[in-house]
């Protein structure tokens, strides 16, 4: 799991069965210093996050498990919104 | 499994149902000398680790699912133990 900042939304009208109604967001992965750790990616949202919010994500098989019904074809899912990050630099 | 240093905690209200009651920590991978390697990430803590502790982190979800006997657990990284000593 890792931290990320929601940068925007993605709209896809035609998509794989099971992905209907799944909100897709563009997320920039971050470390605990809020420094980018790689390229922005598209993640399925499970917690009603919005642009600008600090969130955390899970990847790979666990992303598919986070969605309901599970095992839809996604490789990243937002699983929480961060209220407070208390970490040493 | 990775050696990591606990950097802090994440507090979150809006989250997946199964994450309620689990402590989420920021962990920074380190080498055997304690030097930081790569980027920090988040891991669920079930061994009462604290900030500054050297810990062992499993970053593979099947381990967590087997450990907690929950078939559809979307947890990938789990703190498995607090390291007392590394001889390397």
Backbone of each chain as nested JSON, in Angstrom:
{
  "chains": [
    {"id": "A", "residues": [
      {"number": 1, "name": "UNK", "atoms": {"N": [0.85, -1.197, 0.0], "CA": [0.0, 0.0, 0.0], "C": [0.882, 1.242, 0.0]}},
      {"number": 2, "name": "UNK", "atoms": {"N": [0.393, 2.335, -0.521], "CA": [1.188, 3.55, -0.595], "C": [0.29, 4.783, -0.636]}},
      {"number": 3, "name": "UNK", "atoms": {"N": [0.904, 5.933, -0.393], "CA": [0.177, 7.198, -0.38], "C": [0.093, 7.782, -1.791]}},
      {"number": 4, "name": "UNK", "atoms": {"N": [-0.923, 8.615, -2.015], "CA": [-1.029, 9.283, -3.301], "C": [-1.914, 10.511, -3.187]}},
      {"number": 5, "name": "UNK", "atoms": {"N": [-1.763, 11.392, -4.156], "CA": [-2.593, 12.603, -4.215], "C": [-3.491, 12.495, -5.436]}},
      {"number": 6, "name": "UNK", "atoms": {"N": [-4.805, 12.678, -5.23], "CA": [-5.741, 12.614, -6.357], "C": [-5.578, 13.866, -7.215]}},
      {"number": 7, "name": "UNK", "atoms": {"N": [-5.339, 13.663, -8.499], "CA": [-5.102, 14.793, -9.397], "C": [-6.314, 15.085, -10.275]}},
      {"number": 8, "name": "UNK", "atoms": {"N": [-7.153, 14.114, -10.497], "CA": [-8.304, 14.363, -11.363], "C": [-9.091, 13.097, -11.623]}},
      {"number": 9, "name": "UNK", "atoms": {"N": [-10.033, 13.205, -12.55], "CA": [-10.918, 12.076, -12.829], "C": [-10.713, 11.574, -14.256]}},
      {"number": 10, "name": "UNK", "atoms": {"N": [-11.122, 10.335, -14.475], "CA": [-11.076, 9.739, -15.809], "C": [-12.484, 9.26, -16.138]}},
      {"number": 11, "name": "UNK", "atoms": {"N": [-12.961, 9.599, -17.314], "CA": [-14.266, 9.121, -17.75], "C": [-14.055, 8.148, -18.905]}},
      {"number": 12, "name": "UNK", "atoms": {"N": [-14.606, 6.951, -18.767], "CA": [-14.523, 5.96, -19.837], "C": [-15.917, 5.38, -20.022]}},
      {"number": 13, "name": "UNK", "atoms": {"N": [-16.511, 5.67, -21.163], "CA": [-17.894, 5.236, -21.38], "C": [-17.959, 3.735, -21.628]}},
      {"number": 14, "name": "UNK", "atoms": {"N": [-17.056, 3.247, -22.479], "CA": [-17.068, 1.822, -22.807], "C": [-15.995, 1.131, -21.987]}},
      {"number": 15, "name": "UNK", "atoms": {"N": [-16.415, 0.227, -21.124], "CA": [-15.417, -0.479, -20.324], "C": [-15.861, -1.9, -20.024]}},
      {"number": 16, "name": "UNK", "atoms": {"N": [-14.955, -2.656, -19.474], "CA": [-15.154, -4.071, -19.219], "C": [-16.327, -4.291, -18.253]}},
      {"number": 17, "name": "UNK", "atoms": {"N": [-17.148, -5.35, -18.479], "CA": [-18.235, -5.636, -17.541], "C": [-17.691, -5.785, -16.117]}},
      {"number": 18, "name": "UNK", "atoms": {"N": [-18.369, -5.183, -15.184], "CA": [-17.877, -5.206, -13.803], "C": [-17.289, -3.875, -13.4]}},
      {"number": 19, "name": "UNK", "atoms": {"N": [-16.868, -3.121, -14.411], "CA": [-16.295, -1.802, -14.114], "C": [-17.337, -0.682, -14.227]}},
      {"number": 20, "name": "UNK", "atoms": {"N": [-18.59, -1.055, -14.606], "CA": [-19.624, -0.02, -14.676], "C": [-19.829, 0.577, -13.286]}},
      {"number": 21, "name": "UNK", "atoms": {"N": [-19.897, 1.897, -13.237], "CA": [-20.14, 2.556, -11.96], "C": [-18.911, 2.706, -11.092]}},
      {"number": 22, "name": "UNK", "atoms": {"N": [-17.782, 2.19, -11.555], "CA": [-16.548, 2.334, -10.775], "C": [-15.907, 3.67, -11.14]}},
      {"number": 23, "name": "UNK", "atoms": {"N": [-15.682, 4.502, -10.145], "CA": [-15.081, 5.811, -10.392], "C": [-13.578, 5.655, -10.571]}},
      {"number": 24, "name": "UNK", "atoms": {"N": [-13.056, 6.26, -11.625], "CA": [-11.622, 6.166, -11.912], "C": [-10.964, 7.526, -11.669]}},
      {"number": 25, "name": "UNK", "atoms": {"N": [-9.878, 7.532, -10.918], "CA": [-9.188, 8.781, -10.586], "C": [-7.718, 8.706, -10.986]}},
      {"number": 26, "name": "UNK", "atoms": {"N": [-7.178, 9.857, -11.393], "CA": [-5.743, 9.949, -11.664], "C": [-5.044, 10.267, -10.344]}},
      {"number": 27, "name": "UNK", "atoms": {"N": [-4.057, 9.468, -9.989], "CA": [-3.388, 9.617, -8.698], "C": [-1.874, 9.696, -8.906]}},
      {"number": 28, "name": "UNK", "atoms": {"N": [-1.25, 10.634, -8.198], "CA": [0.209, 10.707, -8.175], "C": [0.709, 9.998, -6.912]}},
      {"number": 29, "name": "UNK", "atoms": {"N": [1.428, 8.875, -7.062], "CA": [1.967, 8.197, -5.882], "C": [2.996, 9.086, -5.167]}},
      {"number": 30, "name": "UNK", "atoms": {"N": [2.943, 9.079, -3.83], "CA": [3.835, 9.916, -3.015], "C": [4.484, 9.085, -1.922]}},
      {"number": 31, "name": "UNK", "atoms": {"N": [5.623, 9.577, -1.402], "CA": [6.164, 8.975, -0.178], "C": [5.673, 9.805, 1.02]}},
      {"number": 32, "name": "UNK", "atoms": {"N": [6.174, 9.486, 2.211], "CA": [5.659, 10.163, 3.398], "C": [6.12, 11.61, 3.498]}},
      {"number": 33, "name": "UNK", "atoms": {"N": [7.068, 12.005, 2.632], "CA": [7.501, 13.409, 2.595], "C": [6.709, 14.189, 1.538]}},
      {"number": 34, "name": "UNK", "atoms": {"N": [5.696, 13.554, 0.979], "CA": [4.872, 14.118, -0.099], "C": [5.671, 14.299, -1.391]}},
      {"number": 35, "name": "UNK", "atoms": {"N": [6.762, 13.555, -1.539], "CA": [7.561, 13.598, -2.769], "C": [7.022, 12.545, -3.739]}},
      {"number": 36, "name": "UNK", "atoms": {"N": [6.864, 12.881, -5.034], "CA": [6.399, 11.892, -6.012], "C": [7.351, 10.696, -6.073]}},
      {"number": 37, "name": "UNK", "atoms": {"N": [6.794, 9.504, -6.188], "CA": [7.626, 8.292, -6.241], "C": [7.525, 7.589, -7.585]}},
      {"number": 38, "name": "UNK", "atoms": {"N": [6.915, 8.216, -8.558], "CA": [6.798, 7.581, -9.866], "C": [5.79, 8.332, -10.708]}},
      {"number": 39, "name": "UNK", "atoms": {"N": [5.36, 7.695, -11.777], "CA": [4.428, 8.327, -12.707], "C": [3.002, 8.26, -12.169]}},
      {"number": 40, "name": "UNK", "atoms": {"N": [2.168, 9.259, -12.514], "CA": [0.753, 9.191, -12.139], "C": [0.087, 7.95, -12.75]}},
      {"number": 41, "name": "UNK", "atoms": {"N": [-0.93, 7.452, -12.074], "CA": [-1.627, 6.263, -12.554], "C": [-3.123, 6.434, -12.355]}},
      {"number": 42, "name": "UNK", "atoms": {"N": [-3.889, 5.534, -12.956], "CA": [-5.346, 5.56, -12.802], "C": [-5.745, 4.472, -11.812]}},
      {"number": 43, "name": "UNK", "atoms": {"N": [-6.535, 4.859, -10.823], "CA": [-6.943, 3.91, -9.776], "C": [-8.456, 3.921, -9.632]}},
      {"number": 44, "name": "UNK", "atoms": {"N": [-9.02, 2.777, -9.294], "CA": [-10.444, 2.683, -8.993], "C": [-10.665, 3.223, -7.584]}},
      {"number": 45, "name": "UNK", "atoms": {"N": [-11.726, 4.018, -7.423], "CA": [-11.992, 4.638, -6.125], "C": [-13.054, 3.84, -5.377]}},
      {"number": 46, "name": "UNK", "atoms": {"N": [-12.768, 3.462, -4.129], "CA": [-13.752, 2.72, -3.325], "C": [-14.236, 3.527, -2.119]}},
      {"number": 47, "name": "UNK", "atoms": {"N": [-13.726, 4.753, -1.938], "CA": [-14.045, 5.517, -0.725], "C": [-14.546, 6.933, -1.015]}},
      {"number": 48, "name": "UNK", "atoms": {"N": [-14.978, 7.184, -2.251], "CA": [-15.489, 8.496, -2.65], "C": [-14.48, 9.612, -2.419]}},
      {"number": 49, "name": "UNK", "atoms": {"N": [-13.278, 9.406, -2.892], "CA": [-12.247, 10.429, -2.793], "C": [-12.466, 11.475, -3.88]}},
      {"number": 50, "name": "UNK", "atoms": {"N": [-11.866, 12.634, -3.701], "CA": [-12.004, 13.698, -4.688], "C": [-10.666, 14.318, -5.021]}},
      {"number": 51, "name": "UNK", "atoms": {"N": [-10.618, 15.104, -6.099], "CA": [-9.368, 15.752, -6.504], "C": [-8.758, 16.579, -5.373]}},
      {"number": 52, "name": "UNK", "atoms": {"N": [-7.438, 16.477, -5.227], "CA": [-6.714, 17.225, -4.206], "C": [-6.517, 16.453, -2.914]}},
      {"number": 53, "name": "UNK", "atoms": {"N": [-7.276, 15.369, -2.721], "CA": [-7.189, 14.654, -1.445], "C": [-5.974, 13.727, -1.383]}},
      {"number": 54, "name": "UNK", "atoms": {"N": [-5.428, 13.605, -0.163], "CA": [-4.363, 12.647, 0.099], "C": [-5.031, 11.315, 0.429]}},
      {"number": 55, "name": "UNK", "atoms": {"N": [-4.663, 10.278, -0.299], "CA": [-5.322, 8.981, -0.148], "C": [-4.269, 7.886, -0.005]}},
      {"number": 56, "name": "UNK", "atoms": {"N": [-4.705, 6.663, 0.27], "CA": [-3.788, 5.534, 0.144], "C": [-4.427, 4.465, -0.727]}},
      {"number": 57, "name": "UNK", "atoms": {"N": [-3.532, 3.736, -1.383], "CA": [-3.962, 2.788, -2.408], "C": [-3.388, 1.409, -2.133]}},
      {"number": 58, "name": "UNK", "atoms": {"N": [-4.015, 0.429, -2.737], "CA": [-3.426, -0.898, -2.76], "C": [-3.312, -1.301, -4.233]}},
      {"number": 59, "name": "UNK", "atoms": {"N": [-2.407, -2.21, -4.514], "CA": [-2.141, -2.54, -5.91], "C": [-2.314, -4.036, -6.163]}},
      {"number": 60, "name": "UNK", "atoms": {"N": [-2.195, -4.401, -7.423], "CA": [-2.199, -5.792, -7.859], "C": [-3.491, -6.515, -7.456]}},
      {"number": 61, "name": "UNK", "atoms": {"N": [-3.377, -7.762, -7.033], "CA": [-4.549, -8.577, -6.737], "C": [-5.424, -7.963, -5.638]}},
      {"number": 62, "name": "UNK", "atoms": {"N": [-4.757, -7.302, -4.692], "CA": [-5.493, -6.717, -3.574], "C": [-6.395, -5.571, -4.034]}},
      {"number": 63, "name": "UNK", "atoms": {"N": [-6.034, -4.908, -5.138], "CA": [-6.89, -3.85, -5.679], "C": [-8.199, -4.453, -6.18]}},
      {"number": 64, "name": "UNK", "atoms": {"N": [-8.098, -5.584, -6.858], "CA": [-9.302, -6.256, -7.352], "C": [-10.164, -6.741, -6.187]}},
      {"number": 65, "name": "UNK", "atoms": {"N": [-9.521, -7.153, -5.093], "CA": [-10.259, -7.621, -3.914], "C": [-10.975, -6.478, -3.197]}},
      {"number": 66, "name": "UNK", "atoms": {"N": [-10.472, -5.254, -3.379], "CA": [-11.047, -4.107, -2.668], "C": [-12.385, -3.684, -3.259]}},
      {"number": 67, "name": "UNK", "atoms": {"N": [-12.654, -4.083, -4.497], "CA": [-13.894, -3.682, -5.141], "C": [-14.998, -4.702, -4.886]}},
      {"number": 68, "name": "UNK", "atoms": {"N": [-16.231, -4.189, -4.96], "CA": [-17.373, -5.058, -4.734], "C": [-18.29, -4.984, -5.947]}},
      {"number": 69, "name": "UNK", "atoms": {"N": [-18.573, -6.023, -6.703], "CA": [-18.048, -7.367, -6.501], "C": [-16.553, -7.418, -6.803]}},
      {"number": 70, "name": "UNK", "atoms": {"N": [-15.863, -8.306, -6.124], "CA": [-14.407, -8.324, -6.259], "C": [-13.986, -9.036, -7.55]}},
      {"number": 71, "name": "UNK", "atoms": {"N": [-12.716, -8.951, -7.832], "CA": [-12.092, -9.539, -9.015], "C": [-12.547, -8.91, -10.316]}},
      {"number": 72, "name": "UNK", "atoms": {"N": [-12.784, -7.591, -10.259], "CA": [-12.908, -6.847, -11.504], "C": [-11.479, -6.485, -11.931]}},
      {"number": 73, "name": "UNK", "atoms": {"N": [-11.293, -6.264, -13.238], "CA": [-9.918, -6.093, -13.716], "C": [-9.339, -4.698, -13.453]}},
      {"number": 74, "name": "UNK", "atoms": {"N": [-8.846, -4.465, -12.255], "CA": [-8.112, -3.228, -11.942], "C": [-6.787, -3.606, -11.278]}},
      {"number": 75, "name": "UNK", "atoms": {"N": [-5.787, -2.741, -11.387], "CA": [-4.5, -3.037, -10.749], "C": [-4.118, -2.004, -9.692]}},
      {"number": 76, "name": "UNK", "atoms": {"N": [-5.008, -1.035, -9.427], "CA": [-4.777, -0.077, -8.343], "C": [-6.129, 0.383, -7.831]}},
      {"number": 77, "name": "UNK", "atoms": {"N": [-6.3, 0.46, -6.515], "CA": [-7.559, 0.911, -5.933], "C": [-7.272, 1.819, -4.745]}},
      {"number": 78, "name": "UNK", "atoms": {"N": [-8.057, 2.909, -4.665], "CA": [-7.97, 3.814, -3.515], "C": [-8.804, 3.192, -2.404]}},
      {"number": 79, "name": "UNK", "atoms": {"N": [-8.166, 2.947, -1.249], "CA": [-8.867, 2.232, -0.18], "C": [-9.056, 3.087, 1.065]}},
      {"number": 80, "name": "UNK", "atoms": {"N": [-8.527, 4.316, 1.09], "CA": [-8.746, 5.176, 2.245], "C": [-8.355, 6.615, 1.952]}},
      {"number": 81, "name": "UNK", "atoms": {"N": [-8.993, 7.535, 2.7], "CA": [-8.636, 8.956, 2.617], "C": [-7.868, 9.303, 3.884]}},
      {"number": 82, "name": "UNK", "atoms": {"N": [-6.715, 9.942, 3.742], "CA": [-5.868, 10.254, 4.896], "C": [-6.389, 11.505, 5.603]}},
      {"number": 83, "name": "UNK", "atoms": {"N": [-6.7, 11.375, 6.903], "CA": [-7.074, 12.546, 7.705], "C": [-5.811, 13.215, 8.234]}},
      {"number": 84, "name": "UNK", "atoms": {"N": [-4.88, 12.37, 8.672], "CA": [-3.687, 12.898, 9.323], "C": [-2.52, 11.964, 9.043]}},
      {"number": 85, "name": "UNK", "atoms": {"N": [-1.41, 12.556, 8.611], "CA": [-0.186, 11.784, 8.375], "C": [0.842, 12.282, 9.374]}},
      {"number": 86, "name": "UNK", "atoms": {"N": [1.201, 11.427, 10.312], "CA": [2.136, 11.811, 11.368], "C": [3.405, 10.989, 11.175]}},
      {"number": 87, "name": "UNK", "atoms": {"N": [4.381, 11.564, 10.449], "CA": [5.581, 10.795, 10.124], "C": [6.819, 11.667, 10.182]}},
      {"number": 88, "name": "UNK", "atoms": {"N": [7.907, 11.054, 10.623], "CA": [9.198, 11.745, 10.624], "C": [9.685, 11.901, 9.184]}},
      {"number": 89, "name": "UNK", "atoms": {"N": [10.46, 12.96, 8.868], "CA": [10.945, 13.131, 7.502], "C": [11.851, 11.985, 7.054]}}
    ]},
    {"id": "B", "residues": [
      {"number": 1, "name": "UNK", "atoms": {"N": [10.466, -10.759, 2.285], "CA": [10.177, -9.768, 3.323], "C": [11.247, -8.7, 3.329]}},
      {"number": 2, "name": "UNK", "atoms": {"N": [10.869, -7.525, 3.792], "CA": [11.789, -6.385, 3.766], "C": [12.061, -5.896, 5.181]}},
      {"number": 3, "name": "UNK", "atoms": {"N": [13.298, -5.41, 5.369], "CA": [13.616, -4.687, 6.595], "C": [13.166, -3.248, 6.4]}},
      {"number": 4, "name": "UNK", "atoms": {"N": [12.424, -2.71, 7.362], "CA": [11.936, -1.34, 7.237], "C": [12.04, -0.612, 8.566]}},
      {"number": 5, "name": "UNK", "atoms": {"N": [12.13, 0.697, 8.482], "CA": [12.091, 1.553, 9.672], "C": [10.718, 2.199, 9.724]}},
      {"number": 6, "name": "UNK", "atoms": {"N": [10.051, 2.142, 10.875], "CA": [8.737, 2.777, 11.008], "C": [8.922, 4.286, 11.104]}},
      {"number": 7, "name": "UNK", "atoms": {"N": [8.261, 5.0, 10.204], "CA": [8.397, 6.461, 10.145], "C": [7.238, 7.187, 10.812]}},
      {"number": 8, "name": "UNK", "atoms": {"N": [6.108, 6.54, 10.937], "CA": [4.967, 7.228, 11.535], "C": [3.665, 6.502, 11.27]}},
      {"number": 9, "name": "UNK", "atoms": {"N": [2.584, 7.218, 11.497], "CA": [1.261, 6.599, 11.389], "C": [0.368, 7.378, 10.423]}},
      {"number": 10, "name": "UNK", "atoms": {"N": [-0.629, 6.672, 9.921], "CA": [-1.641, 7.287, 9.062], "C": [-2.987, 7.166, 9.769]}},
      {"number": 11, "name": "UNK", "atoms": {"N": [-3.668, 8.298, 9.906], "CA": [-5.005, 8.295, 10.498], "C": [-6.01, 8.537, 9.382]}},
      {"number": 12, "name": "UNK", "atoms": {"N": [-7.047, 7.707, 9.36], "CA": [-7.998, 7.782, 8.267], "C": [-9.371, 7.33, 8.737]}},
      {"number": 13, "name": "UNK", "atoms": {"N": [-10.397, 8.092, 8.373], "CA": [-11.772, 7.74, 8.759], "C": [-12.492, 7.061, 7.603]}},
      {"number": 14, "name": "UNK", "atoms": {"N": [-12.422, 7.685, 6.422], "CA": [-13.064, 7.092, 5.244], "C": [-12.134, 6.019, 4.704]}},
      {"number": 15, "name": "UNK", "atoms": {"N": [-12.522, 4.765, 4.886], "CA": [-11.663, 3.675, 4.408], "C": [-12.485, 2.424, 4.184]}},
      {"number": 16, "name": "UNK", "atoms": {"N": [-11.84, 1.435, 3.58], "CA": [-12.491, 0.15, 3.339], "C": [-12.922, -0.469, 4.668]}},
      {"number": 17, "name": "UNK", "atoms": {"N": [-14.067, -1.097, 4.63], "CA": [-14.652, -1.713, 5.833], "C": [-13.638, -2.572, 6.603]}},
      {"number": 18, "name": "UNK", "atoms": {"N": [-12.886, -3.401, 5.89], "CA": [-11.983, -4.337, 6.569], "C": [-10.797, -3.639, 7.228]}},
      {"number": 19, "name": "UNK", "atoms": {"N": [-10.552, -2.382, 6.862], "CA": [-9.406, -1.662, 7.444], "C": [-9.735, -1.054, 8.804]}},
      {"number": 20, "name": "UNK", "atoms": {"N": [-11.011, -1.102, 9.196], "CA": [-11.374, -0.542, 10.493], "C": [-10.745, -1.376, 11.612]}},
      {"number": 21, "name": "UNK", "atoms": {"N": [-10.096, -0.671, 12.537], "CA": [-9.47, -1.359, 13.671], "C": [-8.054, -1.82, 13.405]}},
      {"number": 22, "name": "UNK", "atoms": {"N": [-7.519, -1.563, 12.212], "CA": [-6.148, -1.96, 11.906], "C": [-5.274, -0.716, 11.936]}},
      {"number": 23, "name": "UNK", "atoms": {"N": [-4.103, -0.821, 12.536], "CA": [-3.199, 0.32, 12.612], "C": [-2.357, 0.372, 11.338]}},
      {"number": 24, "name": "UNK", "atoms": {"N": [-2.348, 1.55, 10.72], "CA": [-1.622, 1.714, 9.453], "C": [-0.379, 2.57, 9.691]}},
      {"number": 25, "name": "UNK", "atoms": {"N": [0.793, 2.043, 9.311], "CA": [2.054, 2.735, 9.571], "C": [2.755, 3.081, 8.26]}},
      {"number": 26, "name": "UNK", "atoms": {"N": [3.544, 4.165, 8.313], "CA": [4.447, 4.5, 7.206], "C": [5.759, 3.782, 7.476]}},
      {"number": 27, "name": "UNK", "atoms": {"N": [6.226, 2.977, 6.518], "CA": [7.499, 2.272, 6.694], "C": [8.453, 2.616, 5.548]}},
      {"number": 28, "name": "UNK", "atoms": {"N": [9.721, 2.761, 5.906], "CA": [10.764, 3.094, 4.927], "C": [11.706, 1.895, 4.809]}},
      {"number": 29, "name": "UNK", "atoms": {"N": [11.813, 1.284, 3.623], "CA": [12.757, 0.171, 3.468], "C": [14.188, 0.62, 3.772]}},
      {"number": 30, "name": "UNK", "atoms": {"N": [14.937, -0.225, 4.467], "CA": [16.345, 0.06, 4.776], "C": [17.173, -1.179, 4.45]}},
      {"number": 31, "name": "UNK", "atoms": {"N": [18.493, -0.975, 4.256], "CA": [19.358, -2.146, 4.046], "C": [19.82, -2.683, 5.401]}},
      {"number": 32, "name": "UNK", "atoms": {"N": [20.726, -3.694, 5.371], "CA": [21.123, -4.335, 6.625], "C": [21.925, -3.399, 7.533]}},
      {"number": 33, "name": "UNK", "atoms": {"N": [22.421, -2.277, 6.951], "CA": [23.141, -1.282, 7.743], "C": [22.203, -0.173, 8.248]}},
      {"number": 34, "name": "UNK", "atoms": {"N": [20.941, -0.253, 7.868], "CA": [19.993, 0.765, 8.294], "C": [19.889, 1.95, 7.355]}},
      {"number": 35, "name": "UNK", "atoms": {"N": [20.561, 1.852, 6.196], "CA": [20.5, 2.954, 5.224], "C": [19.202, 2.876, 4.42]}},
      {"number": 36, "name": "UNK", "atoms": {"N": [18.567, 4.036, 4.201], "CA": [17.282, 4.051, 3.496], "C": [17.432, 3.596, 2.047]}},
      {"number": 37, "name": "UNK", "atoms": {"N": [16.489, 2.766, 1.604], "CA": [16.487, 2.225, 0.25], "C": [15.108, 2.455, -0.366]}},
      {"number": 38, "name": "UNK", "atoms": {"N": [15.057, 3.099, -1.507], "CA": [13.78, 3.238, -2.208], "C": [12.786, 4.146, -1.492]}},
      {"number": 39, "name": "UNK", "atoms": {"N": [11.511, 3.938, -1.815], "CA": [10.461, 4.822, -1.327], "C": [9.684, 4.199, -0.176]}},
      {"number": 40, "name": "UNK", "atoms": {"N": [9.185, 5.08, 0.695], "CA": [8.367, 4.604, 1.805], "C": [7.024, 4.107, 1.289]}},
      {"number": 41, "name": "UNK", "atoms": {"N": [6.373, 3.252, 2.059], "CA": [5.03, 2.786, 1.729], "C": [4.263, 2.549, 3.023]}},
      {"number": 42, "name": "UNK", "atoms": {"N": [3.062, 2.01, 2.931], "CA": [2.223, 1.827, 4.109], "C": [2.059, 0.342, 4.403]}},
      {"number": 43, "name": "UNK", "atoms": {"N": [1.988, 0.005, 5.685], "CA": [1.794, -1.389, 6.079], "C": [0.894, -1.448, 7.308]}},
      {"number": 44, "name": "UNK", "atoms": {"N": [0.085, -2.491, 7.367], "CA": [-0.766, -2.73, 8.532], "C": [0.092, -3.317, 9.65]}},
      {"number": 45, "name": "UNK", "atoms": {"N": [-0.093, -2.81, 10.844], "CA": [0.703, -3.264, 11.984], "C": [-0.14, -4.115, 12.926]}},
      {"number": 46, "name": "UNK", "atoms": {"N": [0.326, -5.333, 13.185], "CA": [-0.379, -6.202, 14.132], "C": [0.553, -6.654, 15.251]}},
      {"number": 47, "name": "UNK", "atoms": {"N": [1.735, -6.026, 15.348], "CA": [2.683, -6.437, 16.397], "C": [3.031, -5.267, 17.319]}},
      {"number": 48, "name": "UNK", "atoms": {"N": [2.197, -4.233, 17.305], "CA": [2.385, -3.066, 18.174], "C": [3.741, -2.407, 17.97]}},
      {"number": 49, "name": "UNK", "atoms": {"N": [4.134, -2.22, 16.722], "CA": [5.379, -1.517, 16.424], "C": [5.184, -0.024, 16.682]}},
      {"number": 50, "name": "UNK", "atoms": {"N": [6.284, 0.679, 16.917], "CA": [6.207, 2.116, 17.167], "C": [7.164, 2.863, 16.258]}},
      {"number": 51, "name": "UNK", "atoms": {"N": [7.014, 4.185, 16.248], "CA": [7.87, 5.024, 15.41], "C": [9.336, 4.786, 15.758]}},
      {"number": 52, "name": "UNK", "atoms": {"N": [10.169, 4.591, 14.748], "CA": [11.6, 4.373, 14.964], "C": [11.99, 2.909, 15.034]}},
      {"number": 53, "name": "UNK", "atoms": {"N": [11.025, 2.015, 15.198], "CA": [11.328, 0.578, 15.278], "C": [11.8, 0.04, 13.928]}},
      {"number": 54, "name": "UNK", "atoms": {"N": [12.726, -0.931, 13.999], "CA": [13.122, -1.682, 12.813], "C": [12.191, -2.894, 12.741]}},
      {"number": 55, "name": "UNK", "atoms": {"N": [11.522, -3.054, 11.614], "CA": [10.5, -4.104, 11.516], "C": [10.696, -4.95, 10.259]}},
      {"number": 56, "name": "UNK", "atoms": {"N": [10.009, -6.074, 10.258], "CA": [10.012, -7.0, 9.129], "C": [8.651, -6.854, 8.449]}},
      {"number": 57, "name": "UNK", "atoms": {"N": [8.662, -6.553, 7.146], "CA": [7.402, -6.299, 6.445], "C": [7.227, -7.299, 5.307]}},
      {"number": 58, "name": "UNK", "atoms": {"N": [6.076, -7.932, 5.287], "CA": [5.713, -8.825, 4.197], "C": [4.877, -8.022, 3.202]}},
      {"number": 59, "name": "UNK", "atoms": {"N": [5.33, -7.944, 1.937], "CA": [4.592, -7.169, 0.933], "C": [3.947, -8.082, -0.085]}},
      {"number": 60, "name": "UNK", "atoms": {"N": [3.193, -9.007, 0.394], "CA": [2.555, -9.967, -0.502], "C": [1.245, -10.371, 0.16]}},
      {"number": 61, "name": "UNK", "atoms": {"N": [0.133, -10.102, -0.52], "CA": [-1.173, -10.205, 0.111], "C": [-1.61, -11.591, 0.551]}},
      {"number": 62, "name": "UNK", "atoms": {"N": [-1.119, -12.636, -0.128], "CA": [-1.543, -13.984, 0.25], "C": [-1.146, -14.318, 1.681]}},
      {"number": 63, "name": "UNK", "atoms": {"N": [0.014, -13.814, 2.105], "CA": [0.476, -14.04, 3.481], "C": [-0.526, -13.489, 4.478]}},
      {"number": 64, "name": "UNK", "atoms": {"N": [-0.995, -12.261, 4.229], "CA": [-1.955, -11.631, 5.13], "C": [-3.27, -12.404, 5.141]}},
      {"number": 65, "name": "UNK", "atoms": {"N": [-3.705, -12.846, 3.967], "CA": [-4.982, -13.578, 3.891], "C": [-4.905, -14.912, 4.622]}},
      {"number": 66, "name": "UNK", "atoms": {"N": [-3.757, -15.587, 4.493], "CA": [-3.591, -16.858, 5.213], "C": [-3.544, -16.644, 6.711]}},
      {"number": 67, "name": "UNK", "atoms": {"N": [-2.824, -15.584, 7.103], "CA": [-2.646, -15.314, 8.534], "C": [-3.975, -15.029, 9.223]}},
      {"number": 68, "name": "UNK", "atoms": {"N": [-4.822, -14.237, 8.562], "CA": [-6.064, -13.826, 9.209], "C": [-7.262, -14.64, 8.756]}},
      {"number": 69, "name": "UNK", "atoms": {"N": [-7.022, -15.603, 7.848], "CA": [-8.095, -16.493, 7.404], "C": [-9.274, -15.707, 6.847]}},
      {"number": 70, "name": "UNK", "atoms": {"N": [-8.949, -14.6, 6.134], "CA": [-9.994, -13.818, 5.475], "C": [-9.712, -13.905, 3.977]}},
      {"number": 71, "name": "UNK", "atoms": {"N": [-10.658, -14.468, 3.26], "CA": [-10.41, -14.81, 1.863], "C": [-10.232, -13.589, 0.964]}},
      {"number": 72, "name": "UNK", "atoms": {"N": [-11.031, -12.535, 1.224], "CA": [-11.005, -11.384, 0.32], "C": [-10.415, -10.148, 0.997]}},
      {"number": 73, "name": "UNK", "atoms": {"N": [-9.327, -10.337, 1.7], "CA": [-8.699, -9.241, 2.432], "C": [-7.822, -8.406, 1.491]}},
      {"number": 74, "name": "UNK", "atoms": {"N": [-8.167, -7.118, 1.279], "CA": [-7.365, -6.322, 0.343], "C": [-6.159, -5.65, 1.002]}},
      {"number": 75, "name": "UNK", "atoms": {"N": [-5.446, -6.375, 1.846], "CA": [-4.253, -5.846, 2.509], "C": [-3.04, -6.502, 1.873]}},
      {"number": 76, "name": "UNK", "atoms": {"N": [-2.072, -5.668, 1.46], "CA": [-0.912, -6.189, 0.756], "C": [0.343, -6.196, 1.625]}},
      {"number": 77, "name": "UNK", "atoms": {"N": [0.5, -5.165, 2.446], "CA": [1.721, -5.054, 3.255], "C": [1.385, -5.188, 4.73]}},
      {"number": 78, "name": "UNK", "atoms": {"N": [2.16, -6.019, 5.412], "CA": [1.863, -6.343, 6.799], "C": [3.167, -6.379, 7.594]}},
      {"number": 79, "name": "UNK", "atoms": {"N": [3.186, -5.687, 8.741], "CA": [4.349, -5.747, 9.628], "C": [4.252, -7.046, 10.422]}},
      {"number": 80, "name": "UNK", "atoms": {"N": [5.262, -7.891, 10.262], "CA": [5.218, -9.237, 10.842], "C": [5.98, -9.343, 12.155]}},
      {"number": 81, "name": "UNK", "atoms": {"N": [6.977, -8.464, 12.343], "CA": [7.768, -8.589, 13.555], "C": [8.637, -7.37, 13.795]}},
      {"number": 82, "name": "UNK", "atoms": {"N": [9.06, -7.199, 15.037], "CA": [9.974, -6.116, 15.387], "C": [11.371, -6.724, 15.494]}},
      {"number": 83, "name": "UNK", "atoms": {"N": [12.322, -6.168, 14.749], "CA": [13.672, -6.727, 14.684], "C": [14.495, -6.228, 15.865]}},
      {"number": 84, "name": "UNK", "atoms": {"N": [15.098, -7.161, 16.593], "CA": [15.958, -6.786, 17.712], "C": [17.384, -6.547, 17.235]}},
      {"number": 85, "name": "UNK", "atoms": {"N": [17.839, -7.394, 16.309], "CA": [19.24, -7.323, 15.915], "C": [19.426, -7.872, 14.51]}},
      {"number": 86, "name": "UNK", "atoms": {"N": [20.302, -7.24, 13.729], "CA": [20.666, -7.756, 12.409], "C": [22.172, -7.995, 12.411]}},
      {"number": 87, "name": "UNK", "atoms": {"N": [22.595, -9.211, 12.149], "CA": [24.023, -9.525, 12.02], "C": [24.307, -9.771, 10.551]}},
      {"number": 88, "name": "UNK", "atoms": {"N": [24.946, -8.811, 9.91], "CA": [25.202, -8.994, 8.474], "C": [26.492, -8.28, 8.085]}}
    ]}
  ]
}
